[in-house]
């Protein structure tokens, strides 16, 4: 295959930076077919050296100043990107692909590269317009500005992007709904992935359970979150489980000082240890378009560690997975969890769930899928 250079644009201010940006680019850089540049949007307070050290040596990390996501700042954002591409980054003899993680910065990046021979892949992660409407903590005026900006981005995707990647079949339908002229063959589905450290290991499970003082045969739930988004429903989930005397490993920033809750907000690389120690994972989200089209990173990590999942019918991808594999249960109310549920879940083969999930949501599959877009 002809050598290609991949210019990957992402913001550092995301809870899945390590799991979805760093892990992906490090894996991609292993291939000799690609020269990989990571363009990371940061503000002046960010620790650039710390960020840089997360990447393998074959990934060239370039920082650009990140401005607020509003139309007012598009020109300043464009100039900031133009400033960092001046130093001969674009080699005209090599095919160049811009991989832009979220359409929210598509407009300034397109303007910065307007007269250059490049292909643009817009990697759409969710329904940003509705996310701003339903979950933004901004005041009404700024919320309106953000919604209008995202609508503008949504309209321009088909004009600017050569190809489009989305995280779920439902998100593909969403994108096509708002871009009537868009060719469906330009839209590809690539789920959020779990890196190769997420795998079931019986020995690890036993060791961690012993350290945590979990008794043999004791059923433990796990809830994991790298962020604090309102749709996570962390308080609701944990309070409900604890009220029914279930033990929970809480892998989130939000400490829940309650009996039967093991609070552990750990480094990304240590998360698989505690997913292995648990027995059942919970994902419980609001029923709206934001969650329907989502591909939660934590879901991919749960199942790759062999965990069966209990969920409400909020995320289309999870509904499909549970219906097709049987590795979990869909519920209308968390109070539906009972002894029969726990007994049936203990019959699952964790290694089988893990192996199956890695084929669907593992990083290797995801990298190969993105490589087809680069070709």
Backbone torsions as a table, in degrees:
resi	resn	phi	psi	omega
1	UNK	NA	142.6	178.5
2	UNK	-63.5	139.5	179.9
3	UNK	-60.4	137.3	179.2
4	UNK	-130.2	149.9	171.7
5	UNK	-111.0	131.6	-177.8
6	UNK	-106.1	120.3	176.6
7	UNK	-104.3	102.0	-172.5
8	UNK	-100.2	120.5	-177.6
9	UNK	-105.6	128.7	178.6
10	UNK	-153.4	157.4	175.2
11	UNK	-95.1	143.8	176.8
12	UNK	-73.7	-26.4	-175.5
13	UNK	-81.4	66.7	175.4
14	UNK	-145.8	142.0	-176.2
15	UNK	-68.4	-15.5	-177.9
16	UNK	-108.8	23.5	-178.4
17	UNK	-58.4	-49.9	-179.3
18	UNK	-66.0	-43.9	-172.5
19	UNK	-76.6	-32.2	-174.2
20	UNK	-111.5	-27.4	-179.2
21	UNK	-96.6	-58.9	-178.0
22	UNK	-61.9	-50.0	-177.8
23	UNK	-60.6	-41.3	-178.8
24	UNK	-65.3	-50.5	-176.3
25	UNK	-67.8	-35.5	176.0
26	UNK	-62.9	-40.6	179.2
27	UNK	-68.6	-42.2	-179.8
28	UNK	-63.5	-37.0	-175.3
29	UNK	-67.5	-14.0	178.2
30	UNK	-64.7	-32.3	-178.5
31	UNK	-73.2	134.9	178.0
32	UNK	-78.7	-2.5	-179.6
33	UNK	-82.6	-8.8	-173.5
34	UNK	-130.4	139.7	166.7
35	UNK	-102.8	119.0	-169.3
36	UNK	-107.4	124.6	174.1
37	UNK	-114.9	129.9	174.9
38	UNK	-104.8	110.3	175.2
39	UNK	-93.6	109.5	-173.7
40	UNK	-111.3	121.2	176.8
41	UNK	-78.3	123.0	-179.4
42	UNK	-134.7	163.2	168.5
43	UNK	-104.3	171.8	-170.6
44	UNK	-64.0	-19.0	-178.0
45	UNK	-84.7	-12.5	-175.8
46	UNK	-71.0	147.1	179.5
47	UNK	-86.7	95.3	-173.9
48	UNK	-66.9	-38.0	-178.7
49	UNK	-65.0	-39.7	178.4
50	UNK	-63.7	-41.2	178.7
51	UNK	-64.7	-46.2	-177.4
52	UNK	-58.5	-38.7	-177.3
53	UNK	-68.9	-12.1	177.7
54	UNK	-73.9	-23.4	-173.8
55	UNK	-95.0	151.3	173.9
56	UNK	-68.1	159.6	-174.7
57	UNK	-63.1	-25.2	-178.6
58	UNK	-77.8	-7.2	176.6
59	UNK	-96.7	119.3	177.3
60	UNK	-86.4	116.5	-176.2
61	UNK	-97.3	126.5	-180.0
62	UNK	-127.2	127.8	-178.3
63	UNK	-99.1	140.9	171.7
64	UNK	-129.1	152.1	-179.4
65	UNK	-68.6	126.9	-179.5
66	UNK	-95.6	123.7	178.4
67	UNK	-103.3	160.8	177.3
68	UNK	-56.4	147.6	-175.6
69	UNK	-85.7	82.2	175.2
70	UNK	-143.1	154.8	179.3
71	UNK	-56.9	-33.8	-178.7
72	UNK	-56.5	-28.5	-174.3
73	UNK	-104.1	6.5	-176.4
74	UNK	-59.5	-46.2	-178.4
75	UNK	-64.3	-41.2	179.4
76	UNK	-67.0	-37.8	177.8
77	UNK	-66.4	-39.9	178.1
78	UNK	-60.6	-46.3	180.0
79	UNK	-63.6	-37.7	179.1
80	UNK	-63.2	-38.7	178.9
81	UNK	-73.0	-41.7	177.5
82	UNK	-58.9	-36.4	-178.7
83	UNK	-61.1	-39.1	-175.9
84	UNK	-87.8	-8.9	178.4
85	UNK	-100.0	3.5	-178.5
86	UNK	-67.1	-32.2	-168.4
87	UNK	-83.8	56.8	172.6
88	UNK	56.6	32.0	177.4
89	UNK	-71.3	-36.5	-178.3
90	UNK	-84.6	112.2	176.8
91	UNK	-98.1	113.0	-172.8
92	UNK	-68.2	-13.0	179.9
93	UNK	-87.8	-6.8	-178.9
94	UNK	-116.1	135.5	176.6
95	UNK	-63.4	130.8	-175.5
96	UNK	-115.3	130.8	178.2
97	UNK	-119.8	127.1	172.4
98	UNK	-94.0	117.5	177.4
99	UNK	-106.5	109.5	-172.4
100	UNK	-108.1	112.8	-176.0
101	UNK	-84.2	92.7	-177.6
102	UNK	104.5	136.7	-179.7
103	UNK	-75.2	-6.8	-175.2
104	UNK	-65.9	-24.0	177.4
105	UNK	-111.3	16.1	-178.9
106	UNK	-64.1	-43.1	-174.4
107	UNK	-63.9	-53.1	179.2
108	UNK	-63.7	-33.9	179.4
109	UNK	-69.2	-41.2	177.2
110	UNK	-60.4	-43.4	179.8
111	UNK	-63.9	-38.5	-179.0
112	UNK	-66.7	-29.5	-177.4
113	UNK	-109.2	17.1	-168.9
114	UNK	-53.0	-41.5	-175.1
115	UNK	-102.0	21.1	-178.9
116	UNK	-112.7	152.3	-179.5
117	UNK	-80.8	91.7	-179.4
118	UNK	-140.1	155.7	170.3
119	UNK	-104.7	145.7	-177.4
120	UNK	-119.3	123.6	172.9
121	UNK	-107.7	117.4	175.6
122	UNK	-90.6	116.8	-177.9
123	UNK	-99.5	97.4	-173.1
124	UNK	-89.8	126.9	-172.5
125	UNK	-104.5	-10.7	-178.2
126	UNK	178.3	-174.9	179.7
127	UNK	-90.8	85.1	-171.5
128	UNK	-66.1	-36.0	-179.5
129	UNK	-60.0	-50.7	-178.9
130	UNK	-71.0	-32.6	177.1
131	UNK	-61.3	-42.3	177.7
132	UNK	-66.4	-37.8	-179.3
133	UNK	-66.3	-47.5	-170.1
134	UNK	-89.0	-31.4	-167.5
135	UNK	-122.9	-5.2	-179.8
136	UNK	-68.9	140.2	178.1
137	UNK	-95.0	6.6	179.1
138	UNK	-69.4	159.6	174.5
139	UNK	-69.3	167.9	-170.8
140	UNK	-57.6	-40.4	-177.5
141	UNK	-66.4	-48.8	-179.8
142	UNK	-67.7	-33.2	176.1
143	UNK	-62.4	-42.0	178.5
144	UNK	-62.0	-44.5	179.0
145	UNK	-59.4	-41.7	-178.7
146	UNK	-68.1	-42.1	178.2
147	UNK	-61.0	-44.3	179.7
148	UNK	-63.3	-39.9	179.2
149	UNK	-64.4	-45.1	179.9
150	UNK	-64.8	-35.8	176.2
151	UNK	-63.1	-39.3	178.0
152	UNK	-63.7	-42.8	176.8
153	UNK	-61.3	-43.8	-177.8
154	UNK	-60.2	-39.6	-179.2
155	UNK	-69.7	-29.6	-172.7
156	UNK	-93.8	-2.8	-177.2
157	UNK	-57.8	-49.0	-176.5
158	UNK	-65.3	-26.7	-179.8
159	UNK	-77.6	-40.4	-172.1
160	UNK	-93.3	-35.1	-171.1
161	UNK	-88.4	135.9	174.3
162	UNK	-74.2	-44.2	176.7
163	UNK	-138.1	159.0	-178.2
164	UNK	-129.6	132.6	174.9
165	UNK	-109.9	136.9	177.8
166	UNK	-129.9	159.5	-172.6
167	UNK	-91.4	-5.5	-179.7
168	UNK	-158.3	162.2	175.7
169	UNK	-63.0	-37.0	179.1
170	UNK	-66.1	-35.7	178.1
171	UNK	-70.4	-33.5	175.6
172	UNK	-61.5	-45.0	178.1
173	UNK	-61.8	-39.7	179.1
174	UNK	-61.9	-47.1	-178.8
175	UNK	-63.7	-43.5	-179.7
176	UNK	-67.2	-30.9	178.7
177	UNK	-62.6	-39.3	-176.8
178	UNK	-95.7	1.0	176.7
179	UNK	-134.4	76.8	-173.5
180	UNK	-59.0	-30.7	-177.0
181	UNK	-84.6	-4.8	-175.4
182	UNK	-75.1	132.6	177.7
183	UNK	-75.6	119.3	-178.8
184	UNK	-56.6	-25.2	-179.4
185	UNK	-72.7	-10.5	176.1
186	UNK	-87.7	-5.8	-174.2
187	UNK	-109.1	124.1	-175.3
188	UNK	-121.8	143.5	-178.5
189	UNK	-98.4	122.0	175.1
190	UNK	-133.7	106.6	-176.8
191	UNK	-66.8	157.9	168.0
192	UNK	-59.7	138.4	-172.2
193	UNK	-110.9	168.4	171.1
194	UNK	-112.6	133.4	-179.7
195	UNK	-69.7	171.1	-170.8
196	UNK	-73.5	-0.6	173.9
197	UNK	-81.9	-10.6	179.5
198	UNK	-93.5	97.5	-177.9
199	UNK	-154.8	149.0	-178.7
200	UNK	-78.1	136.5	179.7
201	UNK	-142.3	114.6	-176.3
202	UNK	-61.4	-41.7	-178.7
203	UNK	-63.7	-45.4	178.1
204	UNK	-60.1	-43.8	180.0
205	UNK	-56.3	-48.7	-177.7
206	UNK	-64.7	-42.4	-178.5
207	UNK	-63.5	-45.5	-176.9
208	UNK	-70.0	-40.3	177.8
209	UNK	-61.3	-38.0	177.8
210	UNK	-64.1	-44.6	179.7
211	UNK	-62.5	-35.4	-178.3
212	UNK	-84.3	-5.8	180.0
213	UNK	74.1	28.4	178.9
214	UNK	-85.5	126.1	-176.1
215	UNK	-73.4	155.1	177.6
216	UNK	-63.4	130.2	-179.4
217	UNK	85.8	-8.9	179.4
218	UNK	-74.4	129.3	-178.3
219	UNK	-87.7	127.4	-177.4
220	UNK	-124.4	129.9	175.2
221	UNK	-89.2	159.9	175.3
222	UNK	-134.9	139.8	172.3
223	UNK	-129.2	126.1	-176.2
224	UNK	-126.9	137.2	178.6
225	UNK	-156.0	129.2	177.5
226	UNK	-88.1	-12.7	-177.9
227	UNK	-125.3	-167.8	-178.4
228	UNK	-130.8	29.6	-178.7
229	UNK	-61.7	145.0	-174.9
230	UNK	-62.7	-27.9	-177.0
231	UNK	-74.6	-7.1	179.3
232	UNK	-68.2	-31.1	178.4
233	UNK	58.4	35.9	-173.6
234	UNK	-61.3	-46.0	-179.6
235	UNK	-62.4	-44.7	-179.1
236	UNK	-59.3	-47.3	-177.3
237	UNK	-62.6	-52.9	-174.2
238	UNK	-68.3	-42.5	178.4
239	UNK	-60.2	-39.5	-179.0
240	UNK	-66.9	-44.3	-179.0
241	UNK	-66.5	-44.2	-179.8
242	UNK	-64.0	-37.5	179.3
243	UNK	-61.6	-24.8	178.7
244	UNK	-102.1	18.5	173.7
245	UNK	65.3	30.2	174.9
246	UNK	-95.3	147.9	177.1
247	UNK	-88.0	140.1	-176.0
248	UNK	-132.6	132.9	167.7
249	UNK	-92.0	115.4	-177.7
250	UNK	-100.7	100.3	179.6
251	UNK	-97.5	66.7	-179.7
252	UNK	-147.0	165.7	-179.4
253	UNK	-68.3	-26.1	-176.7
254	UNK	-81.7	105.5	-179.0
255	UNK	-75.2	129.9	178.0
256	UNK	-111.9	101.1	-175.4
257	UNK	-81.0	77.5	-177.1
258	UNK	-138.3	154.7	176.5
259	UNK	-62.8	142.6	179.7
260	UNK	74.8	7.1	175.5
261	UNK	-107.8	122.8	175.5
262	UNK	-99.6	105.6	-177.9
263	UNK	-87.1	120.3	-178.5
264	UNK	-146.0	92.3	172.6
265	UNK	-92.7	102.1	-169.3
266	UNK	-111.9	169.8	175.2
267	UNK	-59.8	147.3	-178.1
268	UNK	-50.0	-42.7	-176.7
269	UNK	-67.7	-17.1	-179.5
270	UNK	-95.4	-9.8	-177.7
271	UNK	-56.2	-43.7	-179.2
272	UNK	-57.9	-29.7	179.6
273	UNK	-57.7	-43.4	-174.0
274	UNK	-86.1	-22.6	172.0
275	UNK	-70.0	-36.9	175.5
276	UNK	-64.0	-36.6	-177.2
277	UNK	-70.8	-26.6	-177.9
278	UNK	-80.1	172.7	-179.3
279	UNK	-115.8	-33.0	-175.3
280	UNK	-140.8	136.9	176.1
281	UNK	-104.4	149.8	-179.6
282	UNK	-120.8	130.2	167.7
283	UNK	-130.5	119.7	-175.7
284	UNK	-138.9	105.5	-173.1
285	UNK	-123.1	165.8	176.3
286	UNK	-66.5	146.0	178.4
287	UNK	-87.5	94.3	176.7
288	UNK	-151.6	174.4	-175.1
289	UNK	-64.7	-31.2	-179.8
290	UNK	-58.5	-44.8	-178.7
291	UNK	-84.6	-30.8	179.8
292	UNK	-58.6	-40.5	-175.4
293	UNK	-89.1	-0.4	-171.6
294	UNK	-76.2	162.3	168.8
295	UNK	-132.9	84.5	-174.5
296	UNK	-60.8	128.4	178.9
297	UNK	-58.8	-40.6	-177.4
298	UNK	-63.6	-32.3	177.0
299	UNK	-62.5	-47.4	179.0
300	UNK	-60.0	-39.6	-179.8
301	UNK	-69.5	-39.6	177.7
302	UNK	-56.8	-55.7	-171.7
303	UNK	-70.8	-30.8	176.9
304	UNK	-69.3	-21.9	172.4
305	UNK	-90.8	12.4	173.3
306	UNK	78.9	18.2	-178.3
307	UNK	-87.7	130.9	167.9
308	UNK	-72.3	152.4	-172.0
309	UNK	-121.2	134.8	168.9
310	UNK	-103.5	130.3	-177.7
311	UNK	-148.9	156.7	167.5
312	UNK	-86.5	175.3	-176.4
313	UNK	-88.3	67.0	-177.2
314	UNK	-112.7	-35.0	-176.5
315	UNK	-107.8	118.6	-175.6
316	UNK	-56.5	-42.1	-178.6
317	UNK	-62.2	-40.9	-178.9
318	UNK	-71.1	-40.7	176.9
319	UNK	-56.5	-47.6	-179.2
320	UNK	-62.9	-43.8	-178.2
321	UNK	-61.4	-49.2	-177.6
322	UNK	-65.9	-40.9	179.4
323	UNK	-64.2	-37.2	-176.4
324	UNK	-83.0	-32.8	-175.7
325	UNK	-102.1	-29.0	-175.0
326	UNK	78.6	5.4	-178.0
327	UNK	-84.6	61.3	180.0
328	UNK	153.0	-167.4	-178.7
329	UNK	-151.1	135.7	175.3
330	UNK	-94.4	134.1	-177.0
331	UNK	-133.8	158.8	174.1
332	UNK	-95.6	-21.5	-175.3
333	UNK	-147.8	134.8	179.3
334	UNK	-63.4	-20.5	177.4
335	UNK	-69.6	-8.4	176.2
336	UNK	-72.8	-15.9	177.7
337	UNK	-66.6	127.0	-179.8
338	UNK	-144.8	-174.5	-177.5
339	UNK	-62.3	-34.4	177.5
340	UNK	-63.8	-39.5	177.7
341	UNK	-60.8	-49.3	-177.3
342	UNK	-63.0	-40.6	179.7
343	UNK	-63.9	-44.1	-178.7
344	UNK	-65.6	-35.1	-179.2
345	UNK	-70.8	-29.9	179.6
346	UNK	-70.5	-13.1	178.6
347	UNK	-84.1	-11.7	-179.3
348	UNK	-67.1	144.6	174.8
349	UNK	-89.8	104.9	-175.0
350	UNK	-60.8	-39.1	-179.5
351	UNK	-64.9	-37.8	178.9
352	UNK	-65.9	-44.4	177.8
353	UNK	-59.8	-45.4	-178.4
354	UNK	-61.2	-49.7	-178.6
355	UNK	-61.6	-41.2	179.3
356	UNK	-65.7	-43.8	-177.0
357	UNK	-67.1	-38.1	-179.8
358	UNK	-61.7	-34.2	176.5
359	UNK	-66.3	-30.7	-177.6
360	UNK	-91.6	-40.5	-169.7
361	UNK	-126.1	10.9	-179.8
362	UNK	-75.7	157.3	-175.8
363	UNK	-64.4	-35.0	-178.4
364	UNK	-61.5	-43.1	178.0
365	UNK	-62.7	-42.1	-177.4
366	UNK	-65.0	-44.1	-179.9
367	UNK	-63.2	-43.6	178.7
368	UNK	-61.8	-38.1	-180.0
369	UNK	-66.1	-43.0	177.0
370	UNK	-66.2	-33.3	179.5
371	UNK	-60.8	-34.7	178.4
372	UNK	-64.8	-31.8	177.7
373	UNK	-70.6	-37.2	179.7
374	UNK	-67.2	-22.3	-179.9
375	UNK	-83.7	NA	NA
